[in-house]
Amino acid sequence: MSSSDPRADREVFVTNALEASVRIGLVGLLAYVSIQITKPFLAPLVWGVVIAISTRPLYGRLRQAVGGRSSLAAAIFALIGLVLVIGPTVALTGTLVVEVEQVSGAVHAGEVRVPPPPDEVADWPLVGSRIHRTWSLAATNLESAVERFSSQVRAIALWLLELATGVGGAVLLFALSIAIAAVMHTQAEGGERVAQSLARRIAGERGPELTSLASSTIRGVVKGVLGVALIQSLAAGLGMLALDVPVAGLWTLAVLLMAIMQLPTVLLMVPISIYVFSYADALPATLFLIWSVSVSLSDNVLKPLLLARGVEVPMLVVLIGALGGFASIGLLGLFIGPIVLAVGYTVLGAWVDIDEQSLGQEALE
């Protein structure tokens, strides 16, 4: 019967531990350096992956239409994506600039007229009298009202400038992300194998299942959150353009941001509809009010239809993802945040459920 030498066992343990520490340290160092190198491109890379996954069925149909030529299909996909992103954004930015200049010139020229407030406003609790006084000042002397609140107006102007700058930066990132997604489409099969192998390394044999779940979650959130937000903002913008609502481009952008953050757009559309009654005829103003309320409530119909094709994600998760993404990386985070957090929430929930099922089976055995 052989007996082991404790000193030799300790030496072997120390040698193995040291070797493992060196290997882990080298892998960690390589990962850190790689992240630092790719950090400027991390956001477009993530968004490129999201776009590639969510548009994979569309790319497949496009490739079939061009006879299976992947490169040609990817080029057409990138061209269509750039036109859809850059075209409306340029039009929106141009509209914002023109409308802001028009409003500023009209205010200085005294051409803007604010209707006097109803007497009932003064009876509102807490803030009624103050709102009535400010509204009355704007109705009688708008320029004096602007001068009185010059600091607040300046802060709003700076915020709008930062927002416009963020929109420009987001457009560039979106354009780069679309190009990355087009390249990923041509390498989709290899990328899928790598993703499944990595998931199998992390989660064992259930790794490919979690990978498929993450892909379906991305498609569901893109359709059910971003898709609904785009539909609502487009419909609201068309309605405001039809009624010549001032700074319609700005309000359209606000509707888009509110819809992404899961805030009720009716809070913005109803005041705009009330303002439309001050200058438009009763019939078109009433139709615009009905249109605005319908657009605001359309998410109750669209979200179940589109999210039902993916997975169930609580709206609170989407809201936290949107606000957290916006606070972390700016305007682009409004789009990336909900998707990343929804994927993490869904995959983690499935992982925990898998572990519970495995423990239950082991207990039965």
Secondary structure, DSSP 8 states (H G I E B T S, - for coil): -----HHHHHHHHHHHHHHHHHHHHHHHHHHHHHHHHHGGGHHHHHHHHHHHHHTHHHHHHHHHHTTT-HHHHHHHHHHHHHHHHHHHHHHHHHHHHHHHHHHHHHHHHT--------GGGGGSTTTHHHHHHHHHHHHH-HHHHHHHTHHHHHHHHHHHHHHHHHHHHHHHHHHHHHHHHHHHHHTHHHHHHHHHHHHHHHHGGGHHHHHHHHHHHHHHHIIIIIIHHHHHHHHHHHHHHHTT-TTHHHHHHHHHHHHHTT--THHHHHHHHHHHTTTS-HHHHHHHHHHHHHHHHTHHHHHHHHHTTS----HHHHHHHHHHHHHHHGGGHHHHHHHHHHHHHHHHHHHHHHHHHHHHHHHH-
